Amino acid sequence: MATYIDSHQIPSTQLLLSSGNGPVSRTVLQCPPRDAEPSEIPVIDVSGLASSSLADRKLVAQKIHEAATNTGFFYISHHGIPESVINAARKACLDFFQQPVEVKQRANINKSSCFNGYKPPASQRINPFEAIDKREGFSVMYDPRYDPSVHDITAIPKEIAAQLHSEDFHWEATSNLPDFKRAIIDYWRACLGLARALIRCFALSLELDEDFFDSKVSHPDAVMALNYYPPLEAVDNLELSAIQSAAQEVSIGSHTDFQLFTILWQDESGGLQVLNREGQWINAKPLEGTFVINIADYMQRITNDRYVSTVHRAKNTSGRERISMPFFVGFNWNESCDVLDSCVAPGETKKYDEISCADWVKRRARATYQTEGIKEAS
């Protein structure tokens, strides 16, 4: 059972973060993280999304609305993605990262024309005000060739096609692993289908028609990342200076996500931490059979801050390797969205100007990624 604290009695510090509008800060209590309560990060059964009953789908939407306006984090169960698909992707992920560095470097992202591929150790710092992330990564961008809803690539409207990219570099560079491409694409497709179902649910949760966002996600910014986290150094028996240095280590630094929302699978090692409204880090522990969903910045923006994009990080202190497979969901890059009228109460004003998905992601990327040797999106 969680022990709640009086934040007025606990020393605090300021955490700096990058944002689309320059550096921002959050107050963080100087106390150990605790496990999240169900009321803070609830488990939502989303099996109703497949129901033919609008009432069933609205019931799920209501629960998502409550979570999105609270911490902006929730688990989903009964999501419909087969365990076999997840397990195959997990195995493919480990098979890749457990290779020698020189083999992984064949797929280095710097060789890609559109940001697919491998990110080696010490090449990522998602929070420019914290330590370099202690992780490796592999990115898979949206490719219409693998989208089950795209039946004819030549029929994609020009304004959409201009923002899309296809390449085989990362698959050719991993061809020594014969099951890698198939397992990763199968998982990517499954997440894309789930994402589109959740998009419709989010529309209902905002009192919009269920198909309100459909045209905006015909060819979405749907990016999958594979993350590999070695264990952070244990602090036992270290000198004071080493303990202080180890305490500053992060597997991935404190940040908010860019787009609409994220679908995250995490293994049993744990390490995901969420900064709650009181300024305390809480653990979003792995729950078997679930994904973690979190609201991202663009969703907060178009909902006029109704839905909360919450700061989170990962610290792998399990003593063993950890992997996670986040799937980031956004509108088509050519799309834009103003603050939704349904999110502006009488007497309120819209807090944000309309901005295209592409411009928003580029703005956030410029403010966030402080890496050497990785090209900036053009």
N, C-alpha and C positions, 0 to 999 in steps of 0.2 A: 504493500500500500504506500502511495506517495506521501511524503511529508511536506506540506506546504509551509512556506516561510514568509515572514514579514519583510518585504523588500526594503522597507525603511531602516531595518536593523542590520543590513548586510552591505559591506563595502562594494563599490561598483567601479567599473572602468568603462571607457568609451571604445567601441569597436568601429573602425572606419571601413567603409565599403565603397565600391564604385557603383555608379548608377547611370542611367541615361541622362541624368541632369547634373552630373558631377559627383564628387565624393559626398557621402552621407554618413551619419554615425548612428549607432545604436548603443543604448546603455546595457551593459552586461554585468550581472551580479557575480561576485567573486566567491562562488560556492560550487561544490561538485555537481555535475549533472545528475539528474534523477530520471527514472523511467516515466514515460508519459502515462497519464491517466486516460482511460477510454473516452472521457468527455473531451480531452484535448486532441487526441488523434483517434477518432472512432473507426470501427470496422463497419463498412457499408456493404450489404449484400446487393450486388447489382444484377442478379439474375433476372429481375423485373425488366431490364432493358430489352430483353428478347421477347417479352410478352406482347401479345396482340392487343392487350388492353391498355388504352391511354392512361387510365387511372393507375395501373401498376407502374407504368413508366414515370408518371408524375410523382408517385410515392418515392421512388429512388431519387428523382430530381429534388424533392423537398429535403431529403437527408443530405444530399450533396450541397445544397444551398446553405444549410446550417453549418456544415463543416467548412465551407469556403469562406464564410463570414466570421468564423472563429479563428482557428490557427492557420487555415489554408492548407492543412495536411489531413489526409485520411487514407485508410487502407480500403481496398475493395476485395471482396471475396466472390466466388462463383462468377468469375469474369469470362469464362468460356475458352480460355487459351489452354490447350491440352498440356498436361505435365510433361508429356514426351517431347513437345516442341521446346519447352523451357529447358529441360535436361539436355537435349541435344545442343542447344545454344550455349549452355553453361560448359559442356564438355569442349565444344569448339573454342570457346574463349580461353579456357585453361590450356588446351593444346597449343594455342598460339603463344600465349604469354610465357609458358614454361620452356620455350625454345631458347637457344643461344641468342644473344643480342644481335650478332651479325646476321642471323637469319631473319629476325624481326625487322631489321633495318632495310631489308629489301622492299618493305611496304611503307617506308618513311613518308609521312604526309607531305613533306617538302617536294616529293617527286610527283605528287598528284596535281591534276589541273583543277580539281574542284573539292579539295579538302577531305578526301577519303584517305584512310590509312592510319599508320602507326605513329604514336607520339611517345618518344622514349623518355626515360627517367630525367628529372630535373629540367623538363622543357615546358612545364605548365605552372602558372601561378594565377589561379582564378581570382584571388584577392591580392591586388598589388601592394596592400598594406600588411600582408602576412607572409609567412615563410613560403618558399616554393613548395608546391604540392608534391607529396611523396607518392607518386603513382605513375603508371604507364597507361596509355589509352589507345583505342582504335575507333575511328569514326566511320560511319556509313551514312552518306547523305541520301536524300530522296532521289530516286531514279524511276522515271515513269515506266520503264521497261518491266519493272517488278511489281507495279501497282495493279492488283487484280481488277480494279475498276476502269483502268485505261485499256481499251480494246484496240485502238488505232492511234499510234503515236503521231502519225502524220496529220491527224485531225485535231490535234491540240491547238487551241487558238494562239495566234502569234504573240499576243501580249503575255500569255502564260508561258509559252515555249521559250521566249527570250530569256526567262529567268531559270530555266531548267538545264541540267547538265547530266550527261551520261558518260561513264568511262568504265574500263575493265582493269585498270592498273592494279587496284588493290586486290582483285580476285586473282589476277595473274601472279602477283607477288606472294600470294598465299596458296598457290596451287600445289605446293608440297604437302598440304593438309587436304586430302581429297574430300573430306566431309565439311570443311569449313564454310565454303560459300553456300552450300545448300542449307546447312543448319542456321546460319545467320540470316539468310534471306527468308527462310520459313518463319523465323521468330519476328523479323521486321514486318512481314506481311500480317502476322497475327496481331501484332501491336497496332498496326495501321487500322485494321478492322475494328479493334477495340476503341481506338482513338476516335474514329468517326461515330461510333455509337455513343461515346461519352460527349462528343461535341453536340449531338442532338439532345442529350440529357441536360447539358449546360444551358442550351437554349430554353428548354422547359423551366429550368431552375431560375431563369431570369425573366420569366413570364413572357416569353417570346414564342412564336410559332416554332414547332419542333424542327422544321427544315430551314430556319432562319439563316444558319451559318453554312448550309450544305454547299452552296456554290463557292464559298470562300475556302473550302478544303478539298476541291476537286483534284488539286495537285499540290498538296501542302508542304510546308517546311517541316518534314518529318525526319528527324535525325536520330539515329541510334548510336550510342556510345558503349563501348566495352571498356570498363575500368578495372585495372589490376592494382591492388594496394598491398605492398609488402607490409609486415607488421612494423609499427613504430617502435622505437627503442624503449625497452622497459626502464623505469627509473630506479628500480631496486639497486642498492649498493653503489649508486653513482655519487660522484662528488656534487656539491651544491650547484656549481656552475653548469655541470652537465645535466642535472635535474632541471634547472631553469631552461636550458636549451631544448631538452626533450619535451618540456611542457609546451613549448611554442611550436612544435612540429604539428603539421596537419597532413592528413591523407589527401583531402581536398579542402581548400580554404573556405571561409565564410562567404556566402554569396546568395543571391536570388537568381532564379532562372529567367530566361529572356522572354519567352513566348507566352502561349496560352496556359499550358499545363504540362506536367511530366508524368510519365508512367514508369515507375522504377521497380525492377526486380533486384533484390539484394540477397546474398547468400546468408548462411546461418551465423557468420562471424560477428555481425553487428557493426556498429560504429557510426551510423547516421544519427546526427543530433540536430534538433530544431530549437531555435530561439523563441521562447514563448513571449507573451505580452508583458510579463513581469520582468523579462530580461534574464531568465534562467534557461540554460541549456537543458533540454529534455531528450531522452533517448527514444528514437523511433525504432524499437527492437524488431528484428525479423519475425514475422508471423507466417507460419507455413500456409501455403495455398493462397497468399495474397500478393497484391502489388501495392506499393505506396503511390498515391497521387498527390501532387502538390501544385498549387496555383502559381503561375509565373507572372512576370511584370506586365506583359501586354494585356493579359486578362484583368489584372488589377486596374490598369489604365482605362480600358473600355468600360469597366463597371464603376468608374468614378470612385475607386477605392472601396467599393462594397466588398469585393472578394480580395483576400489578403495574400500577397506574395511574400512569404515568410523566409527570413534568413535561415540557412542551414549549412552544415558542414559535415565532413566525415573524419573520424579519428579511429584508425584501426589499431586498437590496443589489445586485440584478441590473442596476440602471440603467434598467429598463423596468417597465411595469405588470405586476402579477401577479394571477391569480385562483385561488381554490380553491373547491371545492364539497363541504363536509363534510356527512355525513348521520349524525345522532346517534340512537342506538338505545337504547330503554328499554322496560320493561314497561308494560302498561296502567297508567294513573295510579291506578286503584283497587286495584291489586295491591300485595302486600307479600311480602317474602321474608326468611326468617331465614338465618343462616349455614348453609350446606349441611352436612349430617352427613358427606358424603363428603370434606369439606375439613377435618375435625377428626380429627387422629390420636389414638391412645390416649394418655392423659395430658395432652392439650391441652384448652383451654377455648375457648368461643366468645368472640371479642374484641368482638363488636358485638351490640347489641339489634336486634330486628326493627323495621323502619320501612317505611312505605308508600312507593311510588315517588313519589307526589305530595308527601308531606312531605319526602322527601329532596331532591327537586329544588328545592322552595321554600327549604329550609334552605341549600342550596348557592348558590342565586341571591341570597339576602339577604346572604350572606357575600362574594359575589364581585363583583356588578355595582355599580360606583360610577359611575353615569352621571347626567346631568342631563336632565330632560325625558322620561325613559322610565319608564312606569308599572311598578310592581312587580306580579308575578303575585299574584293573589288566590286 
